[in-house]
């Protein structure tokens, strides 16, 4: 059933507040936290291991069963443990002993999977970020192997590890093509939810082209949504199609109420995003992302009518990062504000209608286009300023390491 939308529907508000990151209440990184045992029981959805995971493409050949996929791919999944040292803090002046205190620290767990015979393991960056020591158990082996971070991309929440293990423990998983995934396709997730190693769950692809927020504040595009049960500890584990190929890296879930467990909405970073970065992570230890340096909101017909805007679709620029690429190209942000339904909206900023001749419908489209570009690429941007059409040529810069470094506006 279609729900009525106010002029300030959620994506617009999210674009203002988060650089076109689609806000989802309760969206959490599912990596880790400290693993502990408590009195609360956990129910994990159990798929039928004998049911065929049929391909929905209409082909006569049926897909593998969950059991077959698990047997084929289970040994390629890794149990990742990160040791995080307590953070030392200055002693309190009210402490009679004047001793330094420590906060945080402990063991965090997540998942990963082997991608080659050289011992490279792909996982989420938030599984290993800040770790003093990382150990990996491969497949059925109970032997912890020390791993090092080869490279990381916080903006796509990816990290590549290297583990020195015998060939008998290395079972690389085949990487699929996430651009061929369709809604309704059956999928299997293998990982270590709540520290329960080598747990398998099954479901379908629930939606495509989602956007989620990386821990560094920037947005990740083309994300796969699934109802396969994934929980804290599944982070970095593979999402696998009926052919046994990895199509995504399980990264976040949406939770409901006060709980932090699965409610049937999980998000996986597409494997094509990772495949495009693996070589750069190996060679350079990092990945450079393009950066435009604005935050903006979607224009809808309702919003255009309420604000008396000259167009019914496009992006209204809210903020421009000082000395960023858009600022250097002369793009202007809001000069005044108005409050609609309790939300403060910047007015008077440029309205982006086209980029390189392609009509722009919303901020998500801008984020995707910037994400697919490289630092140094040029965008010819068509915009409206006070009702008059103008052109601006923007040379994209290198994205800062976090939204905090981008200034008051996260920017894309």
VOVO-244577 format. One record per residue (C-alpha): residue number from 0; y, x, z negated. Coordinates in steps of 0.1 Angstrom, whole numbers, always signed. Last residue first. Layout:
PT / k / Y / X / Z
PT / NUM / Y / X / Z
...
END
This chain:
PT / k / Y / X / Z
PT / 411 / +140 / +299 / +17
PT / 410 / +164 / +299 / -11
PT / 409 / +158 / +299 / -48
PT / 408 / +195 / +291 / -54
PT / 407 / +212 / +306 / -85
PT / 406 / +204 / +341 / -74
PT / 405 / +175 / +353 / -52
PT / 404 / +163 / +377 / -79
PT / 403 / +152 / +347 / -101
PT / 402 / +134 / +332 / -70
PT / 401 / +111 / +362 / -71
PT / 400 / +103 / +394 / -52
PT / 399 / +132 / +389 / -28
PT / 398 / +124 / +378 / +7
PT / 397 / +133 / +403 / +34
PT / 396 / +160 / +392 / +57
PT / 395 / +162 / +368 / +87
PT / 394 / +189 / +375 / +112
PT / 393 / +208 / +343 / +115
PT / 392 / +227 / +332 / +147
PT / 391 / +249 / +302 / +140
PT / 390 / +259 / +274 / +163
PT / 389 / +284 / +246 / +156
PT / 388 / +285 / +208 / +162
PT / 387 / +314 / +189 / +147
PT / 386 / +311 / +161 / +122
PT / 385 / +326 / +180 / +93
PT / 384 / +302 / +208 / +99
PT / 383 / +271 / +200 / +119
PT / 382 / +244 / +226 / +126
PT / 381 / +225 / +243 / +153
PT / 380 / +206 / +274 / +141
PT / 379 / +197 / +302 / +164
PT / 378 / +171 / +321 / +144
PT / 377 / +166 / +358 / +146
PT / 376 / +136 / +379 / +135
PT / 375 / +145 / +409 / +113
PT / 374 / +121 / +399 / +85
PT / 373 / +92 / +381 / +100
PT / 372 / +87 / +345 / +110
PT / 371 / +59 / +320 / +101
PT / 370 / +73 / +314 / +66
PT / 369 / +107 / +308 / +80
PT / 368 / +93 / +281 / +103
PT / 367 / +73 / +265 / +75
PT / 366 / +103 / +265 / +51
PT / 365 / +125 / +248 / +78
PT / 364 / +98 / +222 / +84
PT / 363 / +96 / +215 / +47
PT / 362 / +134 / +211 / +46
PT / 361 / +132 / +180 / +68
PT / 360 / +135 / +166 / +104
PT / 359 / +146 / +197 / +123
PT / 358 / +148 / +194 / +161
PT / 357 / +135 / +226 / +178
PT / 356 / +161 / +243 / +200
PT / 355 / +158 / +276 / +182
PT / 354 / +164 / +258 / +149
PT / 353 / +179 / +223 / +152
PT / 352 / +198 / +197 / +130
PT / 351 / +210 / +217 / +100
PT / 350 / +237 / +199 / +82
PT / 349 / +264 / +222 / +67
PT / 348 / +276 / +214 / +32
PT / 347 / +301 / +188 / +23
PT / 346 / +281 / +172 / -4
PT / 345 / +259 / +185 / -32
PT / 344 / +238 / +160 / -50
PT / 343 / +236 / +153 / -88
PT / 342 / +208 / +129 / -96
PT / 341 / +214 / +100 / -119
PT / 340 / +206 / +74 / -93
PT / 339 / +232 / +90 / -71
PT / 338 / +257 / +114 / -85
PT / 337 / +281 / +131 / -61
PT / 336 / +291 / +167 / -55
PT / 335 / +316 / +188 / -38
PT / 334 / +318 / +219 / -16
PT / 333 / +281 / +221 / -6
PT / 332 / +267 / +251 / +12
PT / 331 / +281 / +269 / +42
PT / 330 / +264 / +289 / +70
PT / 329 / +285 / +319 / +81
PT / 328 / +258 / +341 / +94
PT / 327 / +262 / +365 / +65
PT / 326 / +257 / +335 / +41
PT / 325 / +225 / +325 / +60
PT / 324 / +211 / +361 / +57
PT / 323 / +219 / +365 / +20
PT / 322 / +252 / +379 / +7
PT / 321 / +255 / +350 / -17
PT / 320 / +226 / +326 / -16
PT / 319 / +237 / +294 / +2
PT / 318 / +234 / +262 / -18
PT / 317 / +230 / +225 / -9
PT / 316 / +225 / +226 / +29
PT / 315 / +218 / +191 / +43
PT / 314 / +186 / +192 / +63
PT / 313 / +179 / +169 / +93
PT / 312 / +175 / +133 / +99
PT / 311 / +197 / +102 / +100
PT / 310 / +228 / +119 / +114
PT / 309 / +266 / +116 / +109
PT / 308 / +263 / +111 / +71
PT / 307 / +280 / +82 / +53
PT / 306 / +265 / +91 / +19
PT / 305 / +246 / +59 / +14
PT / 304 / +238 / +54 / +51
PT / 303 / +226 / +89 / +56
PT / 302 / +205 / +86 / +24
PT / 301 / +188 / +55 / +37
PT / 300 / +183 / +70 / +72
PT / 299 / +168 / +101 / +56
PT / 298 / +182 / +136 / +52
PT / 297 / +160 / +161 / +34
PT / 296 / +176 / +185 / +9
PT / 295 / +186 / +221 / +10
PT / 294 / +183 / +255 / -6
PT / 293 / +194 / +286 / +14
PT / 292 / +186 / +322 / +18
PT / 291 / +168 / +326 / +51
PT / 290 / +141 / +350 / +40
PT / 289 / +111 / +365 / +59
PT / 288 / +82 / +377 / +40
PT / 287 / +69 / +413 / +36
PT / 286 / +34 / +418 / +25
PT / 285 / +22 / +443 / -1
PT / 284 / -2 / +471 / -9
PT / 283 / +8 / +488 / +24
PT / 282 / -24 / +496 / +43
PT / 281 / -49 / +473 / +25
PT / 280 / -24 / +445 / +18
PT / 279 / -12 / +447 / +53
PT / 278 / -47 / +444 / +67
PT / 277 / -55 / +414 / +44
PT / 276 / -23 / +395 / +53
PT / 275 / -31 / +374 / +84
PT / 274 / -66 / +367 / +70
PT / 273 / -50 / +354 / +38
PT / 272 / -29 / +328 / +55
PT / 271 / -58 / +319 / +78
PT / 270 / -79 / +313 / +46
PT / 269 / -57 / +283 / +37
PT / 268 / -44 / +283 / +1
PT / 267 / -64 / +257 / -17
PT / 266 / -51 / +227 / -37
PT / 265 / -69 / +204 / -60
PT / 264 / -66 / +167 / -67
PT / 263 / -96 / +150 / -82
PT / 262 / -84 / +146 / -118
PT / 261 / -95 / +181 / -129
PT / 260 / -86 / +194 / -163
PT / 259 / -53 / +202 / -180
PT / 258 / -50 / +171 / -202
PT / 257 / -19 / +154 / -215
PT / 256 / -17 / +127 / -188
PT / 255 / -28 / +137 / -154
PT / 254 / -35 / +171 / -138
PT / 253 / -27 / +184 / -103
PT / 252 / -47 / +215 / -95
PT / 251 / -39 / +250 / -82
PT / 250 / -55 / +280 / -65
PT / 249 / -88 / +275 / -47
PT / 248 / -88 / +300 / -18
PT / 247 / -95 / +282 / +15
PT / 246 / -116 / +279 / +47
PT / 245 / -146 / +301 / +36
PT / 244 / -175 / +296 / +60
PT / 243 / -208 / +280 / +49
PT / 242 / -211 / +259 / +80
PT / 241 / -203 / +227 / +60
PT / 240 / -170 / +242 / +48
PT / 239 / -163 / +265 / +18
PT / 238 / -135 / +266 / -7
PT / 237 / -137 / +300 / -22
PT / 236 / -128 / +312 / -57
PT / 235 / -94 / +327 / -65
PT / 234 / -87 / +302 / -93
PT / 233 / -118 / +284 / -104
PT / 232 / -112 / +295 / -140
PT / 231 / -91 / +265 / -149
PT / 230 / -107 / +236 / -130
PT / 229 / -119 / +227 / -96
PT / 228 / -138 / +195 / -87
PT / 227 / -139 / +189 / -50
PT / 226 / -112 / +163 / -43
PT / 225 / -94 / +186 / -19
PT / 224 / -59 / +194 / -7
PT / 223 / -55 / +222 / +18
PT / 222 / -21 / +241 / +18
PT / 221 / -2 / +245 / +50
PT / 220 / +28 / +260 / +32
PT / 219 / +32 / +281 / +0
PT / 218 / +66 / +277 / -17
PT / 217 / +86 / +303 / -36
PT / 216 / +89 / +302 / -74
PT / 215 / +71 / +335 / -83
PT / 214 / +41 / +315 / -96
PT / 213 / +37 / +300 / -61
PT / 212 / +48 / +264 / -56
PT / 211 / +28 / +240 / -35
PT / 210 / +32 / +226 / +0
PT / 209 / +7 / +203 / +16
PT / 208 / -2 / +205 / +53
PT / 207 / -36 / +189 / +49
PT / 206 / -51 / +160 / +29
PT / 205 / -83 / +150 / +11
PT / 204 / -107 / +177 / +24
PT / 203 / -140 / +165 / +10
PT / 202 / -161 / +170 / -21
PT / 201 / -186 / +193 / -37
PT / 200 / -189 / +213 / -69
PT / 199 / -207 / +246 / -76
PT / 198 / -205 / +266 / -108
PT / 197 / -214 / +303 / -105
PT / 196 / -201 / +313 / -140
PT / 195 / -190 / +289 / -166
PT / 194 / -158 / +306 / -179
PT / 193 / -139 / +274 / -181
PT / 192 / -145 / +270 / -143
PT / 191 / -162 / +300 / -128
PT / 190 / -164 / +295 / -90
PT / 189 / -180 / +279 / -60
PT / 188 / -162 / +250 / -42
PT / 187 / -179 / +230 / -14
PT / 186 / -163 / +211 / +14
PT / 185 / -169 / +180 / +35
PT / 184 / -144 / +173 / +63
PT / 183 / -125 / +141 / +56
PT / 182 / -91 / +154 / +67
PT / 181 / -96 / +180 / +94
PT / 180 / -100 / +218 / +93
PT / 179 / -96 / +236 / +126
PT / 178 / -65 / +256 / +114
PT / 177 / -85 / +268 / +84
PT / 176 / -106 / +290 / +106
PT / 175 / -136 / +305 / +88
PT / 174 / -142 / +336 / +68
PT / 173 / -178 / +346 / +64
PT / 172 / -187 / +357 / +29
PT / 171 / -195 / +393 / +21
PT / 170 / -226 / +399 / +0
PT / 169 / -220 / +432 / -19
PT / 168 / -244 / +436 / -48
PT / 167 / -272 / +454 / -29
PT / 166 / -245 / +476 / -14
PT / 165 / -239 / +492 / -47
PT / 164 / -205 / +485 / -64
PT / 163 / -171 / +502 / -65
PT / 162 / -147 / +473 / -66
PT / 161 / -115 / +469 / -46
PT / 160 / -92 / +439 / -53
PT / 159 / -69 / +420 / -29
PT / 158 / -44 / +396 / -44
PT / 157 / -30 / +363 / -32
PT / 156 / -5 / +339 / -47
PT / 155 / +13 / +333 / -14
PT / 154 / +47 / +346 / -27
PT / 153 / +29 / +369 / -52
PT / 152 / +14 / +390 / -24
PT / 151 / -8 / +417 / -39
PT / 150 / -24 / +449 / -29
PT / 149 / -53 / +472 / -36
PT / 148 / -57 / +460 / -72
PT / 147 / -84 / +479 / -90
PT / 146 / -118 / +468 / -101
PT / 145 / -142 / +480 / -128
PT / 144 / -177 / +466 / -124
PT / 143 / -192 / +444 / -150
PT / 142 / -230 / +443 / -148
PT / 141 / -244 / +407 / -152
PT / 140 / -254 / +405 / -115
PT / 139 / -261 / +371 / -101
PT / 138 / -232 / +372 / -77
PT / 137 / -207 / +401 / -84
PT / 136 / -193 / +407 / -119
PT / 135 / -157 / +420 / -117
PT / 134 / -136 / +438 / -143
PT / 133 / -99 / +442 / -144
PT / 132 / -79 / +463 / -169
PT / 131 / -43 / +464 / -178
PT / 130 / -37 / +430 / -163
PT / 129 / -1 / +419 / -155
PT / 128 / -11 / +399 / -125
PT / 127 / -49 / +395 / -122
PT / 126 / -56 / +358 / -119
PT / 125 / -21 / +350 / -109
PT / 124 / -25 / +371 / -77
PT / 123 / -53 / +348 / -66
PT / 122 / -86 / +363 / -54
PT / 121 / -100 / +384 / -25
PT / 120 / -126 / +410 / -32
PT / 119 / -129 / +442 / -12
PT / 118 / -161 / +461 / -18
PT / 117 / -164 / +481 / +14
PT / 116 / -191 / +457 / +28
PT / 115 / -165 / +430 / +34
PT / 114 / -149 / +398 / +21
PT / 113 / -163 / +395 / -14
PT / 112 / -151 / +365 / -33
PT / 111 / -129 / +357 / -63
PT / 110 / -129 / +338 / -95
PT / 109 / -109 / +336 / -128
PT / 108 / -109 / +347 / -164
PT / 107 / -82 / +358 / -188
PT / 106 / -90 / +380 / -218
PT / 105 / -64 / +386 / -245
PT / 104 / -27 / +393 / -248
PT / 103 / +0 / +372 / -262
PT / 102 / +24 / +386 / -288
PT / 101 / +26 / +418 / -308
PT / 100 / +48 / +426 / -338
PT / 99 / +64 / +460 / -346
PT / 98 / +65 / +467 / -383
PT / 97 / +96 / +466 / -405
PT / 96 / +76 / +461 / -436
PT / 95 / +101 / +436 / -452
PT / 94 / +102 / +416 / -420
PT / 93 / +135 / +397 / -420
PT / 92 / +151 / +421 / -396
PT / 91 / +123 / +411 / -372
PT / 90 / +105 / +440 / -356
PT / 89 / +110 / +445 / -318
PT / 88 / +82 / +431 / -296
PT / 87 / +50 / +446 / -283
PT / 86 / +33 / +426 / -257
PT / 85 / -4 / +422 / -263
PT / 84 / -26 / +438 / -237
PT / 83 / -41 / +417 / -209
PT / 82 / -77 / +423 / -199
PT / 81 / -85 / +405 / -167
PT / 80 / -119 / +391 / -160
PT / 79 / -131 / +381 / -125
PT / 78 / -164 / +365 / -118
PT / 77 / -172 / +371 / -81
PT / 76 / -186 / +349 / -54
PT / 75 / -207 / +366 / -26
PT / 74 / -240 / +358 / -44
PT / 73 / -232 / +321 / -42
PT / 72 / -228 / +321 / -4
PT / 71 / -262 / +315 / +11
PT / 70 / -279 / +299 / -19
PT / 69 / -249 / +277 / -26
PT / 68 / -245 / +267 / +10
PT / 67 / -282 / +257 / +11
PT / 66 / -279 / +237 / -22
PT / 65 / -248 / +219 / -10
PT / 64 / -267 / +209 / +21
PT / 63 / -259 / +224 / +54
PT / 62 / -243 / +204 / +81
PT / 61 / -260 / +180 / +105
PT / 60 / -263 / +187 / +142
PT / 59 / -253 / +156 / +163
PT / 58 / -217 / +166 / +165
PT / 57 / -192 / +139 / +156
PT / 56 / -167 / +162 / +140
PT / 55 / -174 / +149 / +106
PT / 54 / -198 / +178 / +98
PT / 53 / -225 / +166 / +73
PT / 52 / -228 / +181 / +39
PT / 51 / -265 / +170 / +37
PT / 50 / -275 / +156 / +3
PT / 49 / -300 / +178 / -16
PT / 48 / -277 / +193 / -41
PT / 47 / -261 / +160 / -50
PT / 46 / -228 / +170 / -65
PT / 45 / -223 / +173 / -103
PT / 44 / -188 / +166 / -116
PT / 43 / -181 / +186 / -147
PT / 42 / -176 / +168 / -180
PT / 41 / -160 / +190 / -207
PT / 40 / -165 / +184 / -244
PT / 39 / -137 / +190 / -269
PT / 38 / -147 / +209 / -300
PT / 37 / -134 / +242 / -289
PT / 36 / -146 / +273 / -271
PT / 35 / -120 / +298 / -258
PT / 34 / -110 / +314 / -226
PT / 33 / -74 / +325 / -227
PT / 32 / -53 / +313 / -198
PT / 31 / -68 / +315 / -164
PT / 30 / -64 / +307 / -131
PT / 29 / -57 / +271 / -126
PT / 28 / -20 / +273 / -116
PT / 27 / -7 / +240 / -126
PT / 26 / +8 / +209 / -109
PT / 25 / +14 / +183 / -136
PT / 24 / +39 / +163 / -117
PT / 23 / +40 / +174 / -81
PT / 22 / +73 / +187 / -66
PT / 21 / +73 / +196 / -30
PT / 20 / +90 / +230 / -28
PT / 19 / +120 / +227 / -5
PT / 18 / +140 / +254 / -22
PT / 17 / +133 / +242 / -57
PT / 16 / +159 / +219 / -72
PT / 15 / +175 / +206 / -41
PT / 14 / +143 / +204 / -21
PT / 13 / +125 / +188 / -50
PT / 12 / +151 / +160 / -51
PT / 11 / +147 / +154 / -14
PT / 10 / +109 / +155 / -16
PT / 9 / +109 / +129 / -45
PT / 8 / +128 / +101 / -27
PT / 7 / +165 / +100 / -33
PT / 6 / +173 / +71 / -10
PT / 5 / +148 / +51 / -31
PT / 4 / +114 / +46 / -17
PT / 3 / +94 / +13 / -17
PT / 2 / +56 / +20 / -21
PT / 1 / +34 / +14 / +9
PT / 0 / +0 / +0 / +0
END
